[in-house]
Structures are given as structure tokens and as C-alpha cells.
Amino acid sequence: MRGQLRVIRHPAPSNIEPSVHQLILTAIHERRLLRFAYLDKIRIVEPHDYGMQKQTVNLFTYQTGGESSSSRLPDWRKFAVLSMSSLKLLDGTFAGSRFVPSQKHQEWDVLFARVDHS
């Protein structure tokens, strides 16, 4: 096991495919990169937090590759899981938790998983 995984035992939310839910949990647990399409752009990310905010299932990530229309990469990004497609677990790994600037800090109603500090 690469590191600790903080997870609230919770089944996949009713509107999220169980296979997608499990893939995201695995990526966080094993500290593996994810690749997916979002708003017609390919994203490559380090998944850090996965949970619900105001009844929306979100993935808080550090985007390291792919495309972005909002700013330069790498940078912190939050994605609505329902809007993600072609999700793929990559072989590449990342070291773990990163410093998150205070203005990017996320408050969660339900947290499914979080990358812990090494």
C-alpha cells in the first residue's frame, strides 16, 4: 500500500456509476494519475479530494497535463464527476499531498477519499 487513504465508507452516489466511483477511489489510494475528457478537453490530473459539495459530486485535482481554457498548467482544478467522460487510470504516479493555497481550499459536505501526507 502506497499511503494512507482517508475514506468515509460510502457507496457510490446514486447518480455516479459504481465503476467510476471505484476508479477514482483506486486512483487516490494508489496515488495514480487520471486521464479524462471534460468540456471537450483532455485532462491529466493528480486526484486529491473526492466528495460532495452542495449535492454535487466533485473531484479536486492538481492538473498536470492535457488542456485548459481557464489558465496555465499545472494548477488546482475542481471537476464535476458527472461531466467527466472517458475516465482512465494511468500507470503514472504522484508523490502525494501538495500545499493548497488558502483561496483554493475546499469544504466538503461528504468526503469519500483524500490523499494523505506521505
N, C-alpha and C positions, 0 to 999 in steps of 0.2 A: 504494500500500500504506500503511495507516494506521500500522503499527508493526511491530516485530519479533515473530515468533512462534517460541517455543521449542517444538520438536516432535521427538519421537523417531519416526522413520518406522516406523510400525506399522500393520498393517491393523486393521480393526475387530475387537474381540474376538469370538469365535465366538458369544456369546450376545447381541450387540448388532447391531441392523440396520445395515448399512453406510450407509444414508441418514441415520440418526440420528447415527452417528459423524461423518459428513461435515458435517452441520448444526452440531454442536457445535464442530467444528474451525473452520468458517467463522465462527461467532459470535465465537469467541475471536480469530481472526485479524483480523476486521474490527471488533472491539470493538462488537458489536451486542447488544442486549437479546434475551433469550429469554423466551417465554411457554410454560408447560406446566401440566398438572394433576399433582398429587402428593398422595396421601392425600385425594382428593376436594376439594382446594383448588387454586384457580388461583394460580400463582406468576409473578411477573415479576422477572427476575434479570439481573445482570451476571455472565456466566460468567468465572471467573478461572483455575481449575485443572481439568484433566480428566485422570483417570488411574485406576490400580488400587491398591486398598488391601486386602490380605488376600483376594485373588481376587474382590473386588467392584469393579465399575466405578462410580466416583463423579464427580460434578461439584461442585466447591467454588465457591460463588457469593456475591455480595452481593445479597440480596433487597431490592429497592426498592419493590415493589408487589405487589398481589394480597392473598392471605390467609395467615395463620399462626396456628396454635393454640399455639405454644410461647412466643412473646414478641413484643415490639413490633418494628415495622419502621421504618427499614431495619436489617438486621443480617446477619451472616455465616451462611450455611447450607450444609450438605452434603447432596446428594441422590443416592440410588442410581439410576443411569440406568435400570435395568430397571423401576423403579417409576414412571417418568415416562411420561405419555401426552399426546397432542395437542400435541406439541412444534412450536413455530412461531418462526421467525426474524423479529424485529420490525425496523422501519426505524430505531427509536431507537438511538443510540449512547451510549457512555460513554467517559470520558477515558483510562481505562487502569488500571494497578495502583493499589491502595489499601493503606494501612497495615493490617496484620493483627495484632491483639493476640496476644501470645505464647501465650496459652491456646487460641487458635483456629488456630495454625499446623498445617499438615497435612504429614505424612510420607507419601511415595508409594513404592510398590514399582515401579510403572511410571508415568511421566508422559507423556501423549500431547501435551498442549499447556498453555501458561501464558501469560497476558498479561504482557508485559514492561513495565518502566517506560518512560514517554514519553521 
